[in-house]
Amino acid sequence: MKILIEDYGLVVNGKEQILKEDIVVYPKEYFCSTKWDTGEIIRNPLLYIIHYADGSWLSDEQKQAVKIKKCLKKLLGSKLGDLLGTAVVFAQIQGVKSTYYHGKNYVIRKVGNRLMKLISALYVNRKKIVFENFLGRGFGDNPKYIALELLNRKLNYDLVWIVNRGTSYIFPRGIRTVERGSFRELFELATARFWIDNTRKEEFIYKSEKQCYIQTWHGFVPLKKMEKDAIQTLSKDYISSAIHDGAMTDLMLSGCKIRTNLYNMSFWYDGEVKEWGSPRNDMFFKDFNYKEKVSDFFKIDSKYKTLLYAPTFRDDRSVTPYNIDFEKLIPTLQNKFGGEWRVLIRLHPNIADQCSFMKYSNTVINASSYDDIQELFAASDVLITDYSDCMFEFSLMRKPVFLYTPDLESYTKSRDFYRDFKSLPYPMADTNDNLRTLILDFDNKTYNDSLTIFFEEIGVLENGTASKSVVDYITSF
């Protein structure tokens, strides 16, 4: 589909089209004739072929599930039969407990909006703030640092954090948690004066005019195209939730001028943007020894210098590009920067479950499970990444950043960038030999001069006071 759209000019509208090289695309009505899950034949005047969809490609277990649904649909009608059939099949496969949770989530999605509307009309607690990070992932990112600022000031607010069931994150005293996808979550949201989130809230969530929604988002400098600029890659469900979330949002935060422009032009949002910076980047301007904290966690001596390797993920989950030869790289780092070195490998959460493919040792350490990557940034001396936005945040500290991009050509075909990737101010290598050469040839003054020009170009606004500004805003109400 992507090739047809980008290379041949396909418009995804379901209509007949003639593309480049005389490729003809016919509407689905020419071929779609049978509902495969019921066997019902759909008659229409455009039909050329009857496809008797028998589901012969299904496993025996899947065929049994289809039979159950067909039977219940005949007995109870299409909607009720499909709902009950899905529940029965799900219970067979996943068990009754899992079916209960999925059933509860279904009910919440159906009644959540009306229930929240009723509750918020009755009562909103002016001193309650509900936080969420990456759809319930845990205590982290921009919301974390706003919460810590509130706790440090010892302000009398009820702080609530939405987390996924079974989360292992440890929260500081003064923050209580609520399970994502529960009726309690709806209650906490409906009765809170403030919401703070870094991703989209789902379409059934309701916010009243008495409430304030601060959307921090989860990026600093935009590199890969997103939202309206990448609309062809987004699902209808995501677009619907993005429009809904944008309509609810009262305030967005920006750490640079080009992100402010992005919010105004490419997001489904036309509200206020505060150029206060990114709360998670405040730590780079603080006098705190994260080196000691991270070293203690990994049980390594803090005298060692640290290389952080933090690549992003590939859409096909390929791990082939992560082929840095650290045994040869460590002596290169020692030769260039002096001292003894340790390597921390932090994989993207989307592939962290595959972390065993890397070779670890006393000098090359698996750091993918470390809760807060910002602390790893602050504790590390050099960063190697590829296409991750983390390059920008790390370089706020004026520390060296190197890009290792052995698959640049194939990656750029799958992802669109806002700027020429090769114009970034970071030395870039596509082989291990080139990477070691770049490190040996690294000149700190040239690098810093390039950063200064780049930061001025994108309009960096970070100064370490973003969390303070957000909390000042909250306490002004």
Order of alpha helices (4+ residues) and beta strands (2+ residues): alpha-beta-beta-alpha-alpha-alpha-beta-alpha-beta-beta-alpha-beta-beta-alpha-beta-alpha-beta-alpha-beta-alpha-beta-beta-alpha-beta-alpha-beta-alpha-beta-alpha-alpha-alpha
